[in-house]
Amino acid sequence: MTTEWVKSSYSNQDGGNCVEWCPSVAAGTGIVPVRDSKVPAGPSLTVSRAAWVGLVEYVKTTAV
């Protein structure tokens, strides 16, 4: 399985606010890996699909 990370649409090109997630892993396991794209070799956080969906919905309703 290819590990392809997708950057948040809220991230900017200057390296600020960069969050990435890995949909290929999420699709196969239901566990969503999340990382800081500024540190790709660093650790990633894994959350359940339900937690990820909740976080995304929260950000959509509170983002300025």
N, C-alpha and C positions, 0 to 999 in steps of 0.2 A: 504494500500500500504506500502510495506517495504521500508524504507529509507536506501539504501545501498550505501555507499560512495566508490568511486574508486580513488585510489591515482595515480597521474601522473607518467608516466614511467620515467620522468626526476628526480623524487624525489629519494633521496638516503636513505639507511638504517640507517644513522647516525642522521636522523631528520632534515636534511637541505633541503631547497627548496621544501617544501611539500605543494602541492596543490591537493585538492580532488574535485571531482564533483559527482553529484548524477544522474546517467542516468535514474533511474526509475521515478523520478519526471519529468525529461526532456521529457521522452517519453510520459507521460500522459498530460503534460501541455504546452510543448514548451518553458518553462522557465527553465533555467539551474542554479541550486544552486552550488556555488563554495565556498570553505572554506579553511582555513589553517589547515592542519591535526595536527599540533602541538597544536592546541587549539580547539579540537572537540566540546567543549561546548560553544565556542564563536560564534560570529555572522557569517552568511554566506552572500555572495553577490549573488544576482540573476540577470541574464542577459538573453537576448533573445537568441534563438537558433542561429540566424544569427550572433549575436555578439560573441557567443562562437565559432562558426565555424571560424569566422574571426580571433579571437585570436589564436586559434590552428594553423591555416594556417600561421599566422605571426610568431609564435614561431618556427614552422617547418622550415621556410625559413631563420630565423635569428639566431637560436640557434647555439652555438659553441660546 
